Amino acid sequence: MKRVRCPKCDKLLTFDETRYSEGQSLVFVCDDCGKQFSIRIGKSKLKDTQKNENFDEAHSSCEMGYVTVLENVFGYKQVFPLTEGDNFIGRRCVGTAVQIPIESGDMSMDRRHCNINVKRNKQGELIYTLSDGPSLTGTFLMNEVLAPKERIRIEDGAIITLGATTLIFRSTPE
């Protein structure tokens, strides 16, 4: 199954790409907003719609580490690389500025839920710290809720829970 995004409301629509040939035009009608739009099937279109689902492609560009969003009823598996500095994480929504926009129907995850800060210490080692947004439902690290304004150091394999969505943190491979 492949996904395309509605140009008006940004909702993901799915279709079975095996039923269509390259160069064929498809017309979609968004269930949410009623917008009618079309796409032409091509090699690049089919690869672009699943840019975050392929773990190997995303993992190869993760010099500073990455977070993996586990697939659940709210969304599919997603992998996001971290950059040096602040990496704000939240639910993807039009107009919300976060570095890691998670595609999810999980309304218990805020649009700007938490932050992972990546910096180097004096020895050049990467240090990762997690802090809450502040969010309405809280940010959990290994099933322990973070206090307001608390910054906690995280290590490879840390499990972070935002609302009903789970992320696994992975530091850069040595």
N, C-alpha and C positions, 0 to 999 in steps of 0.2 A: 504494500500500500504506500502511496506517495501523498504528500501534503502540499496544498497551495494556500496562500494567505489572501483573504478578502481585502481588496484595496481600500474599502471604505471603513470597515469596523475592525480589521486586523484578525478576524477569526480564522482558524485553520480548518480547511475542508480537505477531506481525504478522497482518493479515488484509486482504482486498481489499474496501474500502468500497464499491466500485461494484456489488457483488452484493447490497447490502442497502439498504433504504429508511429514511428518517428515522422515528424512533419505534419501530423494530424492536428486540427484545431478542436479544442474542447470548450464548451460554454458551461459556466457554472452560475447558479443562483444561490446567494448566501441565505441560509435559513434565518439568521438573526436580523439582518438589515434589509434583505430583499434585493441587494445590489446584484446586477447581472454583469458578468465579465467573462472574457475568454483568454485562453492561453494556447500557445502552439507547442506541441510536444517535440522536444529535441534532446540530444544527449546532455547538454548543459542544464536544461530545465530539470531533468530527472535527478541529476546529481546535486543541484543546489537546494532542492526541497528537503534533503535530509542531512544538511551540513553538520548538525550537532549530534546525530545519532551514531555516526561511525567513530567508535572509540579510538581506533588506531590512528586515524587522521588527526583527531584533536590532541591525542597524547603526544604526537611528534612535535607539536609547537608549544609544549608546556614547560618552558625553561624555569619558571618560578613556582611550579606546582599547579594543581588543578582541583576542581570539585566536580563530583559526579552526582547528578540528581537521579535517584532511583526511580524506575518506572513504577507507577501505581495507577489507581483509578483516575487521578487528576491529570496525568500527563505521561509522556514517554521518556525514556532514558536520555539525558542530556549531559554533555561534558563541556565544562567551561575552564579555559586557562586563566590563571591568576597573573596579574602584573604587579610590578613593584609599586608600593604606595597603597592607597585605599581601594578596596574592591567591594563596592556596595552591592548587596544581593537583595533581590525582591521579585515579586510577581510581575511578569511582563504586562505592561499596559501602555497604551498610546499616551505619550506626553510625560512618562515617568523616566527620569534620568538615573539609571543604575548601570554599573559596569557588567553585572551578571543578571540579565533579565530572564527569569525562569518562566518558560511557557507552561502554565498550569491553570486549572480551573479551581484550585484550592483557594477559597476566599478567606481562609484563616491565615494565609500568608500575606503580609503587608506588601505594598508596592515598593517600599524601601524598608526591608526587614532587619538586616544586620550588616556587619562590615567585617571583612578579613583584611587586616593590614599586613603587608609584606615589606620587610626592610632587612638590611644587612647590619650585623653587629661589627665591632672593631676588627674582628678576625675574618670578616667577609662571609660568615655563615648567614643563611637566611633565617629570619625569625618571623613566625606567623602568630598574630594575635586576633582573637575574635571578640566582637562586642555587639550588643543588641542595638537596634536601630534608633530610637526606641520603637518597639512594636506592640501591638495590642495583645497578642497571644504569647509573647516571650520567645526567646531563643534558647534552645536546649543544647548542651554539649554533653554527650554520653549520658543522656537522661537526667541531667542536673540543669535547672534553670539558671541563667545568668542574671545577676542582680542588675538593676538600672545603673548605667555608667560603668559597669565592671568590664575590664579588659583582661582576657585570660589567654595565655599562651597555648597554642594547639600543636599537636604532633601528627606525624603521618598516621593515617587510619582513623582519625577522629570522626565520630558520627555526630552530625549537626542536624537538629530537627527544627524546622520552621513551620509552624502550624501543623498540618498533617503531612508535610513533605519532608523527606529525609535526604540528606546530602552526605557523601563520604569525601573527606579531605585527603588529598595525597600531595605530599611534598615532592619536590623535584628529585628524580632518581639520581643517585650518586654515581 
